[in-house]
Amino acid sequence: MNVENALYPTSDRIASLMGNTAPGAVVMVNLLKFRDKAVYADGRQTSLTGREAYMLYGAPMQKFVEARGGRFIFMGAVDQLVIGEVEQMWDVVALMEYPSAAGFAKIATAPEVAEFAVHRAAGLEGQLLIRVSQRA
C-alpha cells in the first residue's frame, strides 16, 4: 500500500463529493502531518511552528463548520502505530462531522475559508483525509 500525504483534494474528488446525494452525516478523519516551521506562500517571515500556524486555521474553521451544521468530534496526538507500517507518522488525528458529503465540499470550497486557509497551507506538510459514514 502506497501512502501519499497531500494538501488539497483533486478537483475530481471535490466534484464527486459535490455530486453525492446520499443522505446523512459524514465524518472526516484527518491525519495531519505538520511542518517543523511554518512556511507561508507569500514569503512572510514567522517564528511559528507548523502546528501553531495550523491552529490559526483550525479555530476559525471549526466555528465556520459548526455555523453550517457540522461539529467537532475529536482531536488528539498520534502516540504510537500499533498495526502496520508507514514511513512517517502523522502528528494529529482530528474528526469533524459534516451534514453530508456535499455539505463538506461546499464548506471546504467556500470563499470565506480561503481567508484563513493560508495558515493551513503554511502549517501542514501534508495530510490524509478520509470520508466515513455510519452504516447500519
C-alpha positions in Angstrom: 0.0 0.0 0.0 1.4 3.4 -1.0 0.6 6.2 1.4 0.9 9.8 0.0 0.1 12.9 2.0 -1.3 15.9 0.2 -2.5 19.4 1.0 -5.6 19.5 -1.2 -8.1 17.1 -2.8 -8.1 16.8 -6.6 -10.8 18.6 -8.5 -12.3 15.1 -9.4 -12.7 14.2 -5.8 -14.3 17.5 -4.9 -16.7 17.1 -7.8 -17.6 13.6 -6.6 -18.4 14.9 -3.1 -20.4 17.8 -4.6 -22.5 15.3 -6.6 -23.0 12.9 -3.7 -26.7 12.9 -2.9 -26.6 10.2 -0.2 -28.5 11.4 2.9 -26.9 11.6 6.3 -23.9 13.0 8.0 -20.3 12.1 7.2 -17.2 12.2 9.4 -13.9 13.3 8.0 -10.9 11.6 9.5 -8.0 14.0 9.3 -4.5 12.5 9.6 -2.3 15.6 9.9 1.5 16.0 9.5 2.9 19.4 10.4 5.9 21.2 9.1 8.6 21.9 11.7 8.4 25.6 10.9 5.5 27.3 9.1 6.1 28.3 5.5 3.8 30.9 4.0 3.3 31.1 0.3 3.5 34.9 0.3 7.0 34.7 1.8 6.2 36.3 5.1 8.7 35.7 7.9 7.4 34.0 11.0 8.6 32.1 14.1 5.5 29.9 14.1 5.8 26.2 14.1 3.7 24.3 11.6 1.4 23.2 14.4 0.9 26.8 15.6 0.1 28.1 12.1 -2.4 25.2 11.5 -4.2 26.1 14.8 -4.6 29.7 13.4 -6.7 27.9 10.7 -8.3 25.3 12.9 -10.1 27.6 15.4 -11.9 29.7 12.8 -12.6 26.7 10.6 -14.2 24.9 13.5 -16.5 27.9 14.0 -17.3 28.1 10.3 -18.2 24.4 10.1 -20.3 24.5 13.3 -22.2 27.5 12.0 -23.2 25.4 8.9 -24.4 22.3 10.8 -21.2 20.4 11.3 -19.5 19.5 14.6 -16.1 18.9 16.1 -15.8 15.4 17.5 -12.2 14.8 18.5 -8.6 15.9 18.1 -5.6 14.1 19.6 -1.9 13.5 19.3 -0.7 10.4 17.5 1.2 8.4 20.1 2.0 5.0 18.5 1.5 2.9 15.5 0.1 -0.4 16.7 -0.7 -2.3 13.4 1.0 -1.8 10.1 3.9 0.2 8.8 4.3 3.7 7.5 7.5 5.6 6.7 6.5 8.7 8.6 3.8 9.0 11.3 1.2 11.8 11.4 1.2 14.2 14.3 -2.5 14.6 15.0 -5.8 12.9 14.2 -9.0 15.0 14.1 -12.6 14.0 13.5 -15.1 16.5 12.1 -18.7 15.7 11.3 -20.5 17.4 8.3 -24.2 17.3 7.4 -23.4 15.4 4.2 -20.6 14.7 1.7 -21.8 17.6 -0.5 -22.1 19.8 2.6 -18.5 19.2 3.3 -17.4 20.1 -0.2 -19.5 23.3 -0.1 -17.9 24.3 3.2 -14.3 23.4 2.1 -14.6 25.4 -1.1 -16.4 28.4 0.4 -14.6 31.7 -0.5 -14.6 32.7 3.2 -12.4 29.7 4.1 -9.6 31.0 1.8 -9.1 33.9 4.2 -7.8 31.7 7.0 -6.7 28.7 4.9 -3.3 30.3 4.3 -2.4 29.2 7.8 -3.4 25.6 7.0 -1.1 25.5 4.0 1.7 27.2 5.9 1.5 24.7 8.7 0.8 21.4 7.0 3.4 19.2 5.4 0.5 17.1 4.2 -2.5 15.0 5.3 -4.8 12.2 4.6 -8.5 13.0 4.7 -10.8 10.0 4.8 -14.6 10.3 4.5 -16.5 7.8 6.6 -20.3 7.3 7.2 -22.2 5.2 9.7 -23.8 2.1 8.2 -26.5 0.1 9.9 
